[in-house]
Amino acid sequence: MAGDIKLKYPVASVVVTVAALHSLTSSATWITGWFGASVNNLSNNYLDYLYGGTFSTHASNRQAGSINVWVIAALNDTPTWPAVATGTIGTEGVGSFGDIYKRDSLCKLLTSISTDNLASGIYTFPPTGIAQLFGGSVPPFHGLYISENVSTTTTAGLAASGSALYYTPITNQYT
C-alpha cells in the first residue's frame, strides 16, 4: 500500500463537564481535588487525546500557587478504578487521595499552571497529548484529576464560571 499516514481529527473538540470544579477547595499538597468523568476509548481507538483549557480564579483570598491537571488510567477495561480516600475516579465531582504518595502513584501530571495573586485571573494551557504519559498508548479508560492551591484559605480557588476544559481526539488516515 503506497501513500502517506497523516494525523486526522475525526470529530470536533469535546467539551468536558466541569460542573463541580468551582467548588474545589484549595489544597496545599494537591491531595484534595476534582475528578472528571471517565473517557472510554474502547470503541473509538483514538491514538491520542489533546486536552486544553482555561481556568478562572476566584476574586477573593488569592495567593500565588499552581493549578495542576493529572490524568488517571483505569486498571483494566472493565473499568476498575483505583481506590481513593473520598469521591470516585471516573465520576465527575470532588474527591481526595489519602496522601501524596497515593496521588503520585496513580496520577500522571499533564500540566502545572503557575498562578499569581491577582484576583479573577485567567489561566490557560494549550492542547497537550496524554499518550506520552502512558508510554505512547492511550489507556482504554482515563479521567482527569485537577487540584489547586491558589487560595489563602481552604475556600474555593476557582470562580463559579469561566473555567472550561476540552479534548480533541486524534487518529490517523492513509492518503
Chimera marker file (.cmm) of the C-alpha trace (Angstrom):
<marker_set name="trace">
<marker id="1" x="0.000" y="0.000" z="0.000" r="1" g="1" b="0" radius="0.5"/>
<marker id="2" x="1.572" y="3.256" z="-1.097" r="1" g="1" b="0" radius="0.5"/>
<marker id="3" x="0.719" y="6.595" z="0.435" r="1" g="1" b="0" radius="0.5"/>
<marker id="4" x="1.179" y="8.748" z="3.468" r="1" g="1" b="0" radius="0.5"/>
<marker id="5" x="-0.063" y="8.366" z="7.008" r="1" g="1" b="0" radius="0.5"/>
<marker id="6" x="-1.456" y="11.659" z="8.279" r="1" g="1" b="0" radius="0.5"/>
<marker id="7" x="-2.995" y="12.810" z="11.522" r="1" g="1" b="0" radius="0.5"/>
<marker id="8" x="-6.746" y="13.043" z="11.450" r="1" g="1" b="0" radius="0.5"/>
<marker id="9" x="-9.084" y="14.837" z="13.823" r="1" g="1" b="0" radius="0.5"/>
<marker id="10" x="-12.157" y="12.586" z="13.468" r="1" g="1" b="0" radius="0.5"/>
<marker id="11" x="-14.612" y="14.659" z="15.496" r="1" g="1" b="0" radius="0.5"/>
<marker id="12" x="-14.894" y="18.204" z="16.767" r="1" g="1" b="0" radius="0.5"/>
<marker id="13" x="-13.377" y="19.036" z="20.133" r="1" g="1" b="0" radius="0.5"/>
<marker id="14" x="-15.409" y="17.745" z="23.070" r="1" g="1" b="0" radius="0.5"/>
<marker id="15" x="-16.378" y="19.985" z="25.994" r="1" g="1" b="0" radius="0.5"/>
<marker id="16" x="-15.606" y="18.304" z="29.330" r="1" g="1" b="0" radius="0.5"/>
<marker id="17" x="-18.287" y="18.765" z="32.012" r="1" g="1" b="0" radius="0.5"/>
<marker id="18" x="-16.844" y="20.849" z="34.858" r="1" g="1" b="0" radius="0.5"/>
<marker id="19" x="-20.000" y="21.491" z="36.920" r="1" g="1" b="0" radius="0.5"/>
<marker id="20" x="-18.354" y="20.890" z="40.318" r="1" g="1" b="0" radius="0.5"/>
<marker id="21" x="-14.916" y="22.313" z="39.502" r="1" g="1" b="0" radius="0.5"/>
<marker id="22" x="-15.688" y="25.709" z="41.044" r="1" g="1" b="0" radius="0.5"/>
<marker id="23" x="-16.369" y="24.123" z="44.468" r="1" g="1" b="0" radius="0.5"/>
<marker id="24" x="-12.843" y="22.717" z="44.571" r="1" g="1" b="0" radius="0.5"/>
<marker id="25" x="-11.118" y="23.789" z="47.790" r="1" g="1" b="0" radius="0.5"/>
<marker id="26" x="-7.501" y="24.851" z="47.927" r="1" g="1" b="0" radius="0.5"/>
<marker id="27" x="-5.096" y="22.028" z="48.840" r="1" g="1" b="0" radius="0.5"/>
<marker id="28" x="-1.507" y="22.835" z="49.834" r="1" g="1" b="0" radius="0.5"/>
<marker id="29" x="-0.403" y="19.295" z="48.897" r="1" g="1" b="0" radius="0.5"/>
<marker id="30" x="-2.815" y="18.818" z="45.958" r="1" g="1" b="0" radius="0.5"/>
<marker id="31" x="-4.398" y="15.702" z="47.514" r="1" g="1" b="0" radius="0.5"/>
<marker id="32" x="-7.903" y="17.203" z="47.503" r="1" g="1" b="0" radius="0.5"/>
<marker id="33" x="-9.240" y="17.924" z="44.055" r="1" g="1" b="0" radius="0.5"/>
<marker id="34" x="-11.770" y="17.264" z="41.331" r="1" g="1" b="0" radius="0.5"/>
<marker id="35" x="-12.264" y="14.087" z="39.315" r="1" g="1" b="0" radius="0.5"/>
<marker id="36" x="-13.516" y="14.312" z="35.746" r="1" g="1" b="0" radius="0.5"/>
<marker id="37" x="-15.872" y="11.812" z="34.169" r="1" g="1" b="0" radius="0.5"/>
<marker id="38" x="-14.413" y="8.686" z="32.591" r="1" g="1" b="0" radius="0.5"/>
<marker id="39" x="-13.463" y="8.811" z="28.905" r="1" g="1" b="0" radius="0.5"/>
<marker id="40" x="-13.985" y="5.494" z="27.078" r="1" g="1" b="0" radius="0.5"/>
<marker id="41" x="-11.541" y="4.704" z="24.262" r="1" g="1" b="0" radius="0.5"/>
<marker id="42" x="-12.531" y="1.046" z="23.735" r="1" g="1" b="0" radius="0.5"/>
<marker id="43" x="-14.669" y="1.570" z="20.657" r="1" g="1" b="0" radius="0.5"/>
<marker id="44" x="-13.081" y="4.762" z="19.301" r="1" g="1" b="0" radius="0.5"/>
<marker id="45" x="-9.481" y="3.542" z="19.444" r="1" g="1" b="0" radius="0.5"/>
<marker id="46" x="-8.097" y="7.068" z="19.239" r="1" g="1" b="0" radius="0.5"/>
<marker id="47" x="-4.317" y="7.348" z="19.177" r="1" g="1" b="0" radius="0.5"/>
<marker id="48" x="-4.270" y="10.354" z="21.492" r="1" g="1" b="0" radius="0.5"/>
<marker id="49" x="-6.442" y="12.903" z="23.252" r="1" g="1" b="0" radius="0.5"/>
<marker id="50" x="-5.284" y="16.523" z="23.274" r="1" g="1" b="0" radius="0.5"/>
<marker id="51" x="-6.519" y="18.241" z="26.447" r="1" g="1" b="0" radius="0.5"/>
<marker id="52" x="-6.539" y="22.018" z="26.800" r="1" g="1" b="0" radius="0.5"/>
<marker id="53" x="-8.456" y="24.531" z="28.813" r="1" g="1" b="0" radius="0.5"/>
<marker id="54" x="-8.962" y="27.708" z="30.755" r="1" g="1" b="0" radius="0.5"/>
<marker id="55" x="-9.227" y="28.272" z="34.498" r="1" g="1" b="0" radius="0.5"/>
<marker id="56" x="-10.712" y="31.368" z="36.087" r="1" g="1" b="0" radius="0.5"/>
<marker id="57" x="-9.609" y="32.036" z="39.658" r="1" g="1" b="0" radius="0.5"/>
<marker id="58" x="-11.849" y="33.369" z="42.402" r="1" g="1" b="0" radius="0.5"/>
<marker id="59" x="-11.909" y="37.097" z="43.161" r="1" g="1" b="0" radius="0.5"/>
<marker id="60" x="-11.006" y="36.778" z="46.871" r="1" g="1" b="0" radius="0.5"/>
<marker id="61" x="-8.410" y="35.073" z="49.092" r="1" g="1" b="0" radius="0.5"/>
<marker id="62" x="-5.931" y="34.779" z="46.223" r="1" g="1" b="0" radius="0.5"/>
<marker id="63" x="-2.302" y="33.722" z="46.508" r="1" g="1" b="0" radius="0.5"/>
<marker id="64" x="0.386" y="32.683" z="44.069" r="1" g="1" b="0" radius="0.5"/>
<marker id="65" x="0.260" y="28.941" z="43.539" r="1" g="1" b="0" radius="0.5"/>
<marker id="66" x="-0.477" y="26.266" z="40.956" r="1" g="1" b="0" radius="0.5"/>
<marker id="67" x="-3.357" y="24.581" z="39.192" r="1" g="1" b="0" radius="0.5"/>
<marker id="68" x="-2.356" y="21.008" z="38.390" r="1" g="1" b="0" radius="0.5"/>
<marker id="69" x="-4.008" y="18.727" z="35.843" r="1" g="1" b="0" radius="0.5"/>
<marker id="70" x="-3.342" y="14.986" z="36.076" r="1" g="1" b="0" radius="0.5"/>
<marker id="71" x="-4.554" y="12.011" z="34.037" r="1" g="1" b="0" radius="0.5"/>
<marker id="72" x="-5.576" y="8.734" z="35.700" r="1" g="1" b="0" radius="0.5"/>
<marker id="73" x="-5.929" y="5.433" z="33.845" r="1" g="1" b="0" radius="0.5"/>
<marker id="74" x="-8.337" y="2.678" z="34.852" r="1" g="1" b="0" radius="0.5"/>
<marker id="75" x="-6.621" y="-0.522" z="35.961" r="1" g="1" b="0" radius="0.5"/>
<marker id="76" x="-8.357" y="-2.570" z="33.254" r="1" g="1" b="0" radius="0.5"/>
<marker id="77" x="-11.017" y="-2.362" z="30.554" r="1" g="1" b="0" radius="0.5"/>
<marker id="78" x="-13.952" y="-3.114" z="32.906" r="1" g="1" b="0" radius="0.5"/>
<marker id="79" x="-13.129" y="-0.297" z="34.065" r="1" g="1" b="0" radius="0.5"/>
<marker id="80" x="-11.776" y="-0.838" z="37.562" r="1" g="1" b="0" radius="0.5"/>
<marker id="81" x="-10.561" y="2.407" z="39.107" r="1" g="1" b="0" radius="0.5"/>
<marker id="82" x="-8.003" y="2.670" z="41.916" r="1" g="1" b="0" radius="0.5"/>
<marker id="83" x="-9.411" y="3.300" z="45.380" r="1" g="1" b="0" radius="0.5"/>
<marker id="84" x="-9.226" y="6.847" z="46.757" r="1" g="1" b="0" radius="0.5"/>
<marker id="85" x="-9.953" y="8.393" z="50.166" r="1" g="1" b="0" radius="0.5"/>
<marker id="86" x="-13.120" y="10.197" z="49.024" r="1" g="1" b="0" radius="0.5"/>
<marker id="87" x="-15.012" y="10.512" z="45.762" r="1" g="1" b="0" radius="0.5"/>
<marker id="88" x="-14.926" y="8.170" z="42.794" r="1" g="1" b="0" radius="0.5"/>
<marker id="89" x="-12.383" y="8.288" z="39.998" r="1" g="1" b="0" radius="0.5"/>
<marker id="90" x="-14.164" y="8.294" z="36.649" r="1" g="1" b="0" radius="0.5"/>
<marker id="91" x="-17.171" y="10.158" z="38.075" r="1" g="1" b="0" radius="0.5"/>
<marker id="92" x="-17.296" y="13.952" z="37.876" r="1" g="1" b="0" radius="0.5"/>
<marker id="93" x="-17.014" y="15.538" z="41.323" r="1" g="1" b="0" radius="0.5"/>
<marker id="94" x="-14.845" y="16.467" z="44.279" r="1" g="1" b="0" radius="0.5"/>
<marker id="95" x="-12.565" y="13.823" z="45.781" r="1" g="1" b="0" radius="0.5"/>
<marker id="96" x="-9.278" y="13.240" z="47.554" r="1" g="1" b="0" radius="0.5"/>
<marker id="97" x="-6.345" y="10.894" z="47.934" r="1" g="1" b="0" radius="0.5"/>
<marker id="98" x="-5.193" y="9.675" z="51.347" r="1" g="1" b="0" radius="0.5"/>
<marker id="99" x="-1.731" y="11.176" z="50.843" r="1" g="1" b="0" radius="0.5"/>
<marker id="100" x="0.656" y="12.485" z="48.194" r="1" g="1" b="0" radius="0.5"/>
<marker id="101" x="2.203" y="9.047" z="47.668" r="1" g="1" b="0" radius="0.5"/>
<marker id="102" x="-1.118" y="7.555" z="46.547" r="1" g="1" b="0" radius="0.5"/>
<marker id="103" x="-1.757" y="10.531" z="44.273" r="1" g="1" b="0" radius="0.5"/>
<marker id="104" x="1.699" y="10.297" z="42.726" r="1" g="1" b="0" radius="0.5"/>
<marker id="105" x="1.486" y="6.536" z="42.159" r="1" g="1" b="0" radius="0.5"/>
<marker id="106" x="-1.902" y="6.774" z="40.402" r="1" g="1" b="0" radius="0.5"/>
<marker id="107" x="-1.764" y="10.091" z="38.541" r="1" g="1" b="0" radius="0.5"/>
<marker id="108" x="0.345" y="11.261" z="35.606" r="1" g="1" b="0" radius="0.5"/>
<marker id="109" x="0.918" y="15.033" z="35.614" r="1" g="1" b="0" radius="0.5"/>
<marker id="110" x="-0.301" y="16.555" z="32.337" r="1" g="1" b="0" radius="0.5"/>
<marker id="111" x="0.403" y="20.189" z="33.203" r="1" g="1" b="0" radius="0.5"/>
<marker id="112" x="1.117" y="22.500" z="36.120" r="1" g="1" b="0" radius="0.5"/>
<marker id="113" x="-0.027" y="26.083" z="35.672" r="1" g="1" b="0" radius="0.5"/>
<marker id="114" x="1.697" y="28.694" z="37.829" r="1" g="1" b="0" radius="0.5"/>
<marker id="115" x="-0.569" y="31.482" z="39.058" r="1" g="1" b="0" radius="0.5"/>
<marker id="116" x="-0.007" y="34.885" z="40.616" r="1" g="1" b="0" radius="0.5"/>
<marker id="117" x="-2.061" y="36.505" z="43.375" r="1" g="1" b="0" radius="0.5"/>
<marker id="118" x="-4.232" y="38.724" z="41.169" r="1" g="1" b="0" radius="0.5"/>
<marker id="119" x="-7.973" y="38.381" z="41.728" r="1" g="1" b="0" radius="0.5"/>
<marker id="120" x="-10.077" y="36.816" z="38.968" r="1" g="1" b="0" radius="0.5"/>
<marker id="121" x="-7.091" y="35.696" z="36.901" r="1" g="1" b="0" radius="0.5"/>
<marker id="122" x="-7.493" y="33.719" z="33.685" r="1" g="1" b="0" radius="0.5"/>
<marker id="123" x="-5.013" y="30.880" z="33.105" r="1" g="1" b="0" radius="0.5"/>
<marker id="124" x="-4.881" y="28.581" z="30.098" r="1" g="1" b="0" radius="0.5"/>
<marker id="125" x="-2.970" y="25.567" z="28.902" r="1" g="1" b="0" radius="0.5"/>
<marker id="126" x="-2.613" y="24.526" z="25.254" r="1" g="1" b="0" radius="0.5"/>
<marker id="127" x="-3.824" y="21.216" z="23.827" r="1" g="1" b="0" radius="0.5"/>
<marker id="128" x="-1.493" y="18.581" z="25.278" r="1" g="1" b="0" radius="0.5"/>
<marker id="129" x="-1.488" y="14.868" z="24.431" r="1" g="1" b="0" radius="0.5"/>
<marker id="130" x="-1.929" y="12.148" z="27.051" r="1" g="1" b="0" radius="0.5"/>
<marker id="131" x="-0.488" y="9.158" z="25.135" r="1" g="1" b="0" radius="0.5"/>
<marker id="132" x="3.035" y="10.315" z="26.036" r="1" g="1" b="0" radius="0.5"/>
<marker id="133" x="2.177" y="9.810" z="29.725" r="1" g="1" b="0" radius="0.5"/>
<marker id="134" x="1.371" y="6.120" z="29.195" r="1" g="1" b="0" radius="0.5"/>
<marker id="135" x="4.305" y="5.008" z="27.055" r="1" g="1" b="0" radius="0.5"/>
<marker id="136" x="2.787" y="6.187" z="23.780" r="1" g="1" b="0" radius="0.5"/>
<marker id="137" x="-0.606" y="4.460" z="24.099" r="1" g="1" b="0" radius="0.5"/>
<marker id="138" x="-3.950" y="5.736" z="25.318" r="1" g="1" b="0" radius="0.5"/>
<marker id="139" x="-5.476" y="3.568" z="28.064" r="1" g="1" b="0" radius="0.5"/>
<marker id="140" x="-8.929" y="2.026" z="27.437" r="1" g="1" b="0" radius="0.5"/>
<marker id="141" x="-10.435" y="4.341" z="30.088" r="1" g="1" b="0" radius="0.5"/>
<marker id="142" x="-8.983" y="7.509" z="31.571" r="1" g="1" b="0" radius="0.5"/>
<marker id="143" x="-10.108" y="10.530" z="33.541" r="1" g="1" b="0" radius="0.5"/>
<marker id="144" x="-8.749" y="13.847" z="34.798" r="1" g="1" b="0" radius="0.5"/>
<marker id="145" x="-7.827" y="14.910" z="38.313" r="1" g="1" b="0" radius="0.5"/>
<marker id="146" x="-7.427" y="18.639" z="38.980" r="1" g="1" b="0" radius="0.5"/>
<marker id="147" x="-6.160" y="20.258" z="42.172" r="1" g="1" b="0" radius="0.5"/>
<marker id="148" x="-5.126" y="23.789" z="43.083" r="1" g="1" b="0" radius="0.5"/>
<marker id="149" x="-3.564" y="25.809" z="45.883" r="1" g="1" b="0" radius="0.5"/>
<marker id="150" x="-4.364" y="29.350" z="44.707" r="1" g="1" b="0" radius="0.5"/>
<marker id="151" x="-6.472" y="30.394" z="47.718" r="1" g="1" b="0" radius="0.5"/>
<marker id="152" x="-5.079" y="31.628" z="51.044" r="1" g="1" b="0" radius="0.5"/>
<marker id="153" x="-7.698" y="29.529" z="52.846" r="1" g="1" b="0" radius="0.5"/>
<marker id="154" x="-9.350" y="26.201" z="52.133" r="1" g="1" b="0" radius="0.5"/>
<marker id="155" x="-12.123" y="28.042" z="50.280" r="1" g="1" b="0" radius="0.5"/>
<marker id="156" x="-12.683" y="27.612" z="46.572" r="1" g="1" b="0" radius="0.5"/>
<marker id="157" x="-9.812" y="28.925" z="44.477" r="1" g="1" b="0" radius="0.5"/>
<marker id="158" x="-11.655" y="28.833" z="41.165" r="1" g="1" b="0" radius="0.5"/>
<marker id="159" x="-14.519" y="31.099" z="40.156" r="1" g="1" b="0" radius="0.5"/>
<marker id="160" x="-18.085" y="29.818" z="39.725" r="1" g="1" b="0" radius="0.5"/>
<marker id="161" x="-17.826" y="30.408" z="35.975" r="1" g="1" b="0" radius="0.5"/>
<marker id="162" x="-15.143" y="30.867" z="33.366" r="1" g="1" b="0" radius="0.5"/>
<marker id="163" x="-13.320" y="27.534" z="33.624" r="1" g="1" b="0" radius="0.5"/>
<marker id="164" x="-13.556" y="25.225" z="30.616" r="1" g="1" b="0" radius="0.5"/>
<marker id="165" x="-11.838" y="22.012" z="29.528" r="1" g="1" b="0" radius="0.5"/>
<marker id="166" x="-11.763" y="20.415" z="26.088" r="1" g="1" b="0" radius="0.5"/>
<marker id="167" x="-10.269" y="17.384" z="24.412" r="1" g="1" b="0" radius="0.5"/>
<marker id="168" x="-9.636" y="16.733" z="20.756" r="1" g="1" b="0" radius="0.5"/>
<marker id="169" x="-9.180" y="13.080" z="19.739" r="1" g="1" b="0" radius="0.5"/>
<marker id="170" x="-6.554" y="12.097" z="17.177" r="1" g="1" b="0" radius="0.5"/>
<marker id="171" x="-6.384" y="9.125" z="14.831" r="1" g="1" b="0" radius="0.5"/>
<marker id="172" x="-4.621" y="8.645" z="11.510" r="1" g="1" b="0" radius="0.5"/>
<marker id="173" x="-5.601" y="8.077" z="7.924" r="1" g="1" b="0" radius="0.5"/>
<marker id="174" x="-3.868" y="6.726" z="4.858" r="1" g="1" b="0" radius="0.5"/>
<marker id="175" x="-3.797" y="9.027" z="1.854" r="1" g="1" b="0" radius="0.5"/>
<link id1="1" id2="2" r="1" g="1" b="0" radius="0.2"/>
<link id1="2" id2="3" r="1" g="1" b="0" radius="0.2"/>
<link id1="3" id2="4" r="1" g="1" b="0" radius="0.2"/>
<link id1="4" id2="5" r="1" g="1" b="0" radius="0.2"/>
<link id1="5" id2="6" r="1" g="1" b="0" radius="0.2"/>
<link id1="6" id2="7" r="1" g="1" b="0" radius="0.2"/>
<link id1="7" id2="8" r="1" g="1" b="0" radius="0.2"/>
<link id1="8" id2="9" r="1" g="1" b="0" radius="0.2"/>
<link id1="9" id2="10" r="1" g="1" b="0" radius="0.2"/>
<link id1="10" id2="11" r="1" g="1" b="0" radius="0.2"/>
<link id1="11" id2="12" r="1" g="1" b="0" radius="0.2"/>
<link id1="12" id2="13" r="1" g="1" b="0" radius="0.2"/>
<link id1="13" id2="14" r="1" g="1" b="0" radius="0.2"/>
<link id1="14" id2="15" r="1" g="1" b="0" radius="0.2"/>
<link id1="15" id2="16" r="1" g="1" b="0" radius="0.2"/>
<link id1="16" id2="17" r="1" g="1" b="0" radius="0.2"/>
<link id1="17" id2="18" r="1" g="1" b="0" radius="0.2"/>
<link id1="18" id2="19" r="1" g="1" b="0" radius="0.2"/>
<link id1="19" id2="20" r="1" g="1" b="0" radius="0.2"/>
<link id1="20" id2="21" r="1" g="1" b="0" radius="0.2"/>
<link id1="21" id2="22" r="1" g="1" b="0" radius="0.2"/>
<link id1="22" id2="23" r="1" g="1" b="0" radius="0.2"/>
<link id1="23" id2="24" r="1" g="1" b="0" radius="0.2"/>
<link id1="24" id2="25" r="1" g="1" b="0" radius="0.2"/>
<link id1="25" id2="26" r="1" g="1" b="0" radius="0.2"/>
<link id1="26" id2="27" r="1" g="1" b="0" radius="0.2"/>
<link id1="27" id2="28" r="1" g="1" b="0" radius="0.2"/>
<link id1="28" id2="29" r="1" g="1" b="0" radius="0.2"/>
<link id1="29" id2="30" r="1" g="1" b="0" radius="0.2"/>
<link id1="30" id2="31" r="1" g="1" b="0" radius="0.2"/>
<link id1="31" id2="32" r="1" g="1" b="0" radius="0.2"/>
<link id1="32" id2="33" r="1" g="1" b="0" radius="0.2"/>
<link id1="33" id2="34" r="1" g="1" b="0" radius="0.2"/>
<link id1="34" id2="35" r="1" g="1" b="0" radius="0.2"/>
<link id1="35" id2="36" r="1" g="1" b="0" radius="0.2"/>
<link id1="36" id2="37" r="1" g="1" b="0" radius="0.2"/>
<link id1="37" id2="38" r="1" g="1" b="0" radius="0.2"/>
<link id1="38" id2="39" r="1" g="1" b="0" radius="0.2"/>
<link id1="39" id2="40" r="1" g="1" b="0" radius="0.2"/>
<link id1="40" id2="41" r="1" g="1" b="0" radius="0.2"/>
<link id1="41" id2="42" r="1" g="1" b="0" radius="0.2"/>
<link id1="42" id2="43" r="1" g="1" b="0" radius="0.2"/>
<link id1="43" id2="44" r="1" g="1" b="0" radius="0.2"/>
<link id1="44" id2="45" r="1" g="1" b="0" radius="0.2"/>
<link id1="45" id2="46" r="1" g="1" b="0" radius="0.2"/>
<link id1="46" id2="47" r="1" g="1" b="0" radius="0.2"/>
<link id1="47" id2="48" r="1" g="1" b="0" radius="0.2"/>
<link id1="48" id2="49" r="1" g="1" b="0" radius="0.2"/>
<link id1="49" id2="50" r="1" g="1" b="0" radius="0.2"/>
<link id1="50" id2="51" r="1" g="1" b="0" radius="0.2"/>
<link id1="51" id2="52" r="1" g="1" b="0" radius="0.2"/>
<link id1="52" id2="53" r="1" g="1" b="0" radius="0.2"/>
<link id1="53" id2="54" r="1" g="1" b="0" radius="0.2"/>
<link id1="54" id2="55" r="1" g="1" b="0" radius="0.2"/>
<link id1="55" id2="56" r="1" g="1" b="0" radius="0.2"/>
<link id1="56" id2="57" r="1" g="1" b="0" radius="0.2"/>
<link id1="57" id2="58" r="1" g="1" b="0" radius="0.2"/>
<link id1="58" id2="59" r="1" g="1" b="0" radius="0.2"/>
<link id1="59" id2="60" r="1" g="1" b="0" radius="0.2"/>
<link id1="60" id2="61" r="1" g="1" b="0" radius="0.2"/>
<link id1="61" id2="62" r="1" g="1" b="0" radius="0.2"/>
<link id1="62" id2="63" r="1" g="1" b="0" radius="0.2"/>
<link id1="63" id2="64" r="1" g="1" b="0" radius="0.2"/>
<link id1="64" id2="65" r="1" g="1" b="0" radius="0.2"/>
<link id1="65" id2="66" r="1" g="1" b="0" radius="0.2"/>
<link id1="66" id2="67" r="1" g="1" b="0" radius="0.2"/>
<link id1="67" id2="68" r="1" g="1" b="0" radius="0.2"/>
<link id1="68" id2="69" r="1" g="1" b="0" radius="0.2"/>
<link id1="69" id2="70" r="1" g="1" b="0" radius="0.2"/>
<link id1="70" id2="71" r="1" g="1" b="0" radius="0.2"/>
<link id1="71" id2="72" r="1" g="1" b="0" radius="0.2"/>
<link id1="72" id2="73" r="1" g="1" b="0" radius="0.2"/>
<link id1="73" id2="74" r="1" g="1" b="0" radius="0.2"/>
<link id1="74" id2="75" r="1" g="1" b="0" radius="0.2"/>
<link id1="75" id2="76" r="1" g="1" b="0" radius="0.2"/>
<link id1="76" id2="77" r="1" g="1" b="0" radius="0.2"/>
<link id1="77" id2="78" r="1" g="1" b="0" radius="0.2"/>
<link id1="78" id2="79" r="1" g="1" b="0" radius="0.2"/>
<link id1="79" id2="80" r="1" g="1" b="0" radius="0.2"/>
<link id1="80" id2="81" r="1" g="1" b="0" radius="0.2"/>
<link id1="81" id2="82" r="1" g="1" b="0" radius="0.2"/>
<link id1="82" id2="83" r="1" g="1" b="0" radius="0.2"/>
<link id1="83" id2="84" r="1" g="1" b="0" radius="0.2"/>
<link id1="84" id2="85" r="1" g="1" b="0" radius="0.2"/>
<link id1="85" id2="86" r="1" g="1" b="0" radius="0.2"/>
<link id1="86" id2="87" r="1" g="1" b="0" radius="0.2"/>
<link id1="87" id2="88" r="1" g="1" b="0" radius="0.2"/>
<link id1="88" id2="89" r="1" g="1" b="0" radius="0.2"/>
<link id1="89" id2="90" r="1" g="1" b="0" radius="0.2"/>
<link id1="90" id2="91" r="1" g="1" b="0" radius="0.2"/>
<link id1="91" id2="92" r="1" g="1" b="0" radius="0.2"/>
<link id1="92" id2="93" r="1" g="1" b="0" radius="0.2"/>
<link id1="93" id2="94" r="1" g="1" b="0" radius="0.2"/>
<link id1="94" id2="95" r="1" g="1" b="0" radius="0.2"/>
<link id1="95" id2="96" r="1" g="1" b="0" radius="0.2"/>
<link id1="96" id2="97" r="1" g="1" b="0" radius="0.2"/>
<link id1="97" id2="98" r="1" g="1" b="0" radius="0.2"/>
<link id1="98" id2="99" r="1" g="1" b="0" radius="0.2"/>
<link id1="99" id2="100" r="1" g="1" b="0" radius="0.2"/>
<link id1="100" id2="101" r="1" g="1" b="0" radius="0.2"/>
<link id1="101" id2="102" r="1" g="1" b="0" radius="0.2"/>
<link id1="102" id2="103" r="1" g="1" b="0" radius="0.2"/>
<link id1="103" id2="104" r="1" g="1" b="0" radius="0.2"/>
<link id1="104" id2="105" r="1" g="1" b="0" radius="0.2"/>
<link id1="105" id2="106" r="1" g="1" b="0" radius="0.2"/>
<link id1="106" id2="107" r="1" g="1" b="0" radius="0.2"/>
<link id1="107" id2="108" r="1" g="1" b="0" radius="0.2"/>
<link id1="108" id2="109" r="1" g="1" b="0" radius="0.2"/>
<link id1="109" id2="110" r="1" g="1" b="0" radius="0.2"/>
<link id1="110" id2="111" r="1" g="1" b="0" radius="0.2"/>
<link id1="111" id2="112" r="1" g="1" b="0" radius="0.2"/>
<link id1="112" id2="113" r="1" g="1" b="0" radius="0.2"/>
<link id1="113" id2="114" r="1" g="1" b="0" radius="0.2"/>
<link id1="114" id2="115" r="1" g="1" b="0" radius="0.2"/>
<link id1="115" id2="116" r="1" g="1" b="0" radius="0.2"/>
<link id1="116" id2="117" r="1" g="1" b="0" radius="0.2"/>
<link id1="117" id2="118" r="1" g="1" b="0" radius="0.2"/>
<link id1="118" id2="119" r="1" g="1" b="0" radius="0.2"/>
<link id1="119" id2="120" r="1" g="1" b="0" radius="0.2"/>
<link id1="120" id2="121" r="1" g="1" b="0" radius="0.2"/>
<link id1="121" id2="122" r="1" g="1" b="0" radius="0.2"/>
<link id1="122" id2="123" r="1" g="1" b="0" radius="0.2"/>
<link id1="123" id2="124" r="1" g="1" b="0" radius="0.2"/>
<link id1="124" id2="125" r="1" g="1" b="0" radius="0.2"/>
<link id1="125" id2="126" r="1" g="1" b="0" radius="0.2"/>
<link id1="126" id2="127" r="1" g="1" b="0" radius="0.2"/>
<link id1="127" id2="128" r="1" g="1" b="0" radius="0.2"/>
<link id1="128" id2="129" r="1" g="1" b="0" radius="0.2"/>
<link id1="129" id2="130" r="1" g="1" b="0" radius="0.2"/>
<link id1="130" id2="131" r="1" g="1" b="0" radius="0.2"/>
<link id1="131" id2="132" r="1" g="1" b="0" radius="0.2"/>
<link id1="132" id2="133" r="1" g="1" b="0" radius="0.2"/>
<link id1="133" id2="134" r="1" g="1" b="0" radius="0.2"/>
<link id1="134" id2="135" r="1" g="1" b="0" radius="0.2"/>
<link id1="135" id2="136" r="1" g="1" b="0" radius="0.2"/>
<link id1="136" id2="137" r="1" g="1" b="0" radius="0.2"/>
<link id1="137" id2="138" r="1" g="1" b="0" radius="0.2"/>
<link id1="138" id2="139" r="1" g="1" b="0" radius="0.2"/>
<link id1="139" id2="140" r="1" g="1" b="0" radius="0.2"/>
<link id1="140" id2="141" r="1" g="1" b="0" radius="0.2"/>
<link id1="141" id2="142" r="1" g="1" b="0" radius="0.2"/>
<link id1="142" id2="143" r="1" g="1" b="0" radius="0.2"/>
<link id1="143" id2="144" r="1" g="1" b="0" radius="0.2"/>
<link id1="144" id2="145" r="1" g="1" b="0" radius="0.2"/>
<link id1="145" id2="146" r="1" g="1" b="0" radius="0.2"/>
<link id1="146" id2="147" r="1" g="1" b="0" radius="0.2"/>
<link id1="147" id2="148" r="1" g="1" b="0" radius="0.2"/>
<link id1="148" id2="149" r="1" g="1" b="0" radius="0.2"/>
<link id1="149" id2="150" r="1" g="1" b="0" radius="0.2"/>
<link id1="150" id2="151" r="1" g="1" b="0" radius="0.2"/>
<link id1="151" id2="152" r="1" g="1" b="0" radius="0.2"/>
<link id1="152" id2="153" r="1" g="1" b="0" radius="0.2"/>
<link id1="153" id2="154" r="1" g="1" b="0" radius="0.2"/>
<link id1="154" id2="155" r="1" g="1" b="0" radius="0.2"/>
<link id1="155" id2="156" r="1" g="1" b="0" radius="0.2"/>
<link id1="156" id2="157" r="1" g="1" b="0" radius="0.2"/>
<link id1="157" id2="158" r="1" g="1" b="0" radius="0.2"/>
<link id1="158" id2="159" r="1" g="1" b="0" radius="0.2"/>
<link id1="159" id2="160" r="1" g="1" b="0" radius="0.2"/>
<link id1="160" id2="161" r="1" g="1" b="0" radius="0.2"/>
<link id1="161" id2="162" r="1" g="1" b="0" radius="0.2"/>
<link id1="162" id2="163" r="1" g="1" b="0" radius="0.2"/>
<link id1="163" id2="164" r="1" g="1" b="0" radius="0.2"/>
<link id1="164" id2="165" r="1" g="1" b="0" radius="0.2"/>
<link id1="165" id2="166" r="1" g="1" b="0" radius="0.2"/>
<link id1="166" id2="167" r="1" g="1" b="0" radius="0.2"/>
<link id1="167" id2="168" r="1" g="1" b="0" radius="0.2"/>
<link id1="168" id2="169" r="1" g="1" b="0" radius="0.2"/>
<link id1="169" id2="170" r="1" g="1" b="0" radius="0.2"/>
<link id1="170" id2="171" r="1" g="1" b="0" radius="0.2"/>
<link id1="171" id2="172" r="1" g="1" b="0" radius="0.2"/>
<link id1="172" id2="173" r="1" g="1" b="0" radius="0.2"/>
<link id1="173" id2="174" r="1" g="1" b="0" radius="0.2"/>
<link id1="174" id2="175" r="1" g="1" b="0" radius="0.2"/>
</marker_set>
